[in-house]
Amino acid sequence: MVVATVKKPFDFYECNIDRPGAVLVAGVDEVGRGPLAGPVLAAAVIFPPGVFIPGVTDSKQLTSKQRDFLFPLIKEKSIALGLGLIGPREIDRLNILQASLSAMEKAVFHLNLMPDLILVDGNRPLNHPVVQECLIRGDRLSHSIGAASIVAKVVRDKLMESWHYRFPQYNFFKNKGYGTREHLSALKKYGPCPLHRLSFRGTVPDETPKTG
């Protein structure tokens, strides 16, 4: 396992693979660790060697409009894309760290190609036989991890927006499940719904929300 600490070109880890035969590189990232409601969702992306999409970076550094512009380009130019989702009850059972790792493992499993190398956002390897490199803040260091973060963010946001119509009192369309003042006020008034993570502080009235 390699933990990145030195600034390198954004496609360094895709273009400089010091392993014979390592051609297909999968970047994997997750979103949704902090919200009080909804799933944690991961994506894994493999690009053909040499493909680079300008503008791809950590999804948190982009506006919703920018992510929506890049999302179809990533789908078009990638040769494999996998998603992994862990729902609220499983998050409660596992804890958010294990749920995040499980979501990333599912995303890699759902790729239609077996990668030669997996670039994982964070400092913990996945339970997977393929060689891995763990990159702290990898969505800002690796093109494929950045792309995965965008895919995961767009897909999760769309899910939360769709669930808004079933549970409009929480305004998931706007807050995406995060513990905004409006969301916390709705929790005090209506209590949690099936999408809420009951193990998170903030889903019970008069508790301070957990942010990580």
C-alpha positions in Angstrom: 0.0 0.0 0.0 1.3 3.5 -0.9 0.0 6.6 0.9 0.5 9.7 -1.3 1.9 12.8 0.4 3.7 14.5 -2.5 2.1 16.6 -5.2 2.2 15.0 -8.6 0.5 15.6 -12.0 -3.2 14.7 -11.9 -2.8 11.7 -14.2 0.6 10.6 -12.7 -0.9 7.4 -11.1 -2.6 6.4 -14.3 0.4 7.1 -16.6 3.3 6.0 -14.4 2.5 2.4 -13.4 5.7 0.7 -12.2 4.3 -2.8 -12.7 4.7 -5.0 -15.8 1.3 -5.7 -17.4 -0.6 -3.1 -15.4 -2.7 -1.4 -18.1 -6.3 -1.1 -16.8 -6.4 1.3 -13.8 -9.6 1.6 -11.8 -10.1 4.7 -9.6 -12.7 4.2 -6.8 -14.2 6.8 -4.5 -17.4 7.1 -2.3 -19.7 9.9 -1.3 -22.3 10.3 1.5 -20.3 9.6 4.7 -21.6 12.7 6.5 -25.3 12.9 5.8 -28.0 11.9 8.3 -30.1 10.2 5.6 -29.6 8.2 2.5 -27.0 5.7 1.3 -23.3 5.9 1.0 -22.6 5.4 -2.7 -19.3 4.5 -4.4 -18.2 4.5 -8.0 -15.3 2.8 -9.8 -14.1 4.1 -13.2 -11.6 2.7 -15.8 -10.5 4.9 -18.7 -8.5 3.6 -21.7 -4.8 4.4 -21.4 -4.1 8.0 -22.3 -7.6 9.3 -21.9 -7.8 12.5 -19.9 -10.9 14.7 -19.4 -10.1 18.4 -18.6 -12.0 19.7 -15.6 -12.2 16.4 -13.7 -11.3 16.7 -10.1 -12.6 16.2 -6.6 -16.4 16.5 -6.9 -16.6 18.7 -3.8 -14.5 21.3 -5.7 -17.1 21.5 -8.5 -20.5 23.1 -8.8 -23.6 21.0 -9.5 -23.6 22.4 -13.1 -20.0 21.4 -13.6 -20.6 17.9 -12.3 -23.6 17.4 -14.5 -21.5 18.5 -17.5 -18.7 16.1 -16.8 -20.8 13.1 -15.8 -21.9 12.1 -19.4 -18.3 12.7 -20.7 -17.0 10.3 -18.0 -19.6 7.7 -19.0 -18.8 8.1 -22.7 -15.0 8.0 -22.4 -14.7 5.3 -19.7 -14.5 1.7 -20.7 -15.9 0.4 -17.4 -18.0 1.9 -14.7 -19.3 0.3 -11.5 -21.5 1.5 -8.7 -21.8 0.3 -5.1 -24.5 1.3 -2.7 -24.9 0.7 1.1 -28.3 1.7 2.6 -29.1 3.3 5.9 -29.8 0.1 7.8 -26.6 -1.5 6.7 -24.7 1.7 7.6 -26.3 1.4 11.1 -25.2 -2.2 11.3 -21.7 -1.9 10.0 -20.7 1.7 11.0 -20.0 4.4 8.3 -16.3 3.5 7.8 -17.0 -0.2 7.1 -20.1 0.8 5.0 -17.9 3.1 2.9 -15.3 0.4 2.3 -18.1 -2.1 1.4 -19.6 0.3 -1.1 -16.3 0.8 -2.8 -15.7 -3.0 -2.9 -19.2 -3.4 -4.5 -18.3 -0.7 -7.1 -15.2 -2.5 -8.1 -17.0 -5.8 -8.2 -19.6 -4.4 -10.6 -17.0 -3.3 -13.2 -17.3 -5.3 -16.4 -13.6 -5.4 -16.7 -11.0 -6.7 -14.2 -8.5 -3.9 -13.5 -4.8 -4.5 -13.2 -4.5 -1.8 -10.5 -7.0 -0.2 -8.1 -6.5 3.4 -6.9 -8.4 3.8 -3.7 -9.3 7.2 -2.2 -8.2 7.2 1.4 -5.8 5.2 3.5 -7.5 1.8 3.7 -7.2 -0.9 1.1 -10.3 -2.8 -0.1 -10.9 -6.5 0.4 -10.0 -7.3 -3.2 -7.2 -9.5 -4.7 -6.1 -6.9 -7.2 -3.0 -4.8 -6.4 -4.0 -1.4 -4.8 -2.6 2.0 -4.0 -4.3 4.0 -1.3 -4.1 7.8 -1.9 -5.1 10.3 0.8 -7.2 12.9 -0.9 -7.0 10.8 -4.0 -9.8 12.6 -5.7 -7.4 15.6 -6.0 -4.4 13.4 -7.0 -5.8 10.9 -9.5 -7.8 11.5 -12.7 -9.7 8.2 -12.4 -10.5 8.7 -8.7 -11.7 12.3 -9.4 -13.9 10.9 -12.1 -15.3 8.3 -9.7 -16.1 11.0 -7.1 -18.1 12.9 -9.7 -20.0 9.8 -10.8 -20.8 8.9 -7.2 -21.8 12.4 -6.3 -24.1 12.9 -9.3 -25.8 9.5 -8.9 -26.3 9.9 -5.1 -27.7 13.4 -5.5 -30.2 12.2 -8.1 -31.3 9.4 -5.8 -31.9 11.9 -2.9 -33.8 14.2 -5.2 -36.0 11.4 -6.3 -36.7 10.4 -2.7 -37.7 14.0 -1.9 -41.1 13.3 -3.5 -41.7 10.4 -1.2 -40.6 12.3 1.9 -41.0 16.0 1.0 -41.1 17.2 4.6 -37.3 16.8 4.9 -36.5 18.6 1.6 -34.0 16.0 0.4 -34.0 17.8 -3.0 -32.1 20.6 -1.5 -30.1 19.1 1.4 -29.4 15.7 0.0 -29.7 14.2 3.5 -27.1 16.5 5.2 -27.9 17.9 8.6 -28.9 21.4 7.6 -30.9 23.6 10.0 -34.0 23.0 8.0 -33.5 19.3 8.0 -32.8 19.2 11.7 -36.0 21.2 12.3 -38.0 18.7 10.2 -36.5 15.8 12.2 -37.7 17.4 15.5 -41.1 17.9 14.0 -41.6 14.6 12.2 -39.0 12.2 13.5 -36.8 10.0 11.2 -38.0 8.3 8.1 -36.8 5.0 6.7 -33.9 6.8 4.9 -32.4 8.2 8.1 -29.4 6.6 9.7 -30.5 5.9 13.2 -27.0 5.4 14.5 -26.1 9.0 13.6 -26.4 11.8 16.2 -28.8 14.3 14.9 -31.5 11.9 13.7 -32.9 12.0 17.3 -34.2 15.4 18.5 -32.0 17.5 20.8 -28.7 15.8 19.6 -25.9 17.4 17.8 -25.5 16.0 14.2 -22.5 13.9 13.4 -20.6 15.3 10.4 -18.1 12.6 9.5 
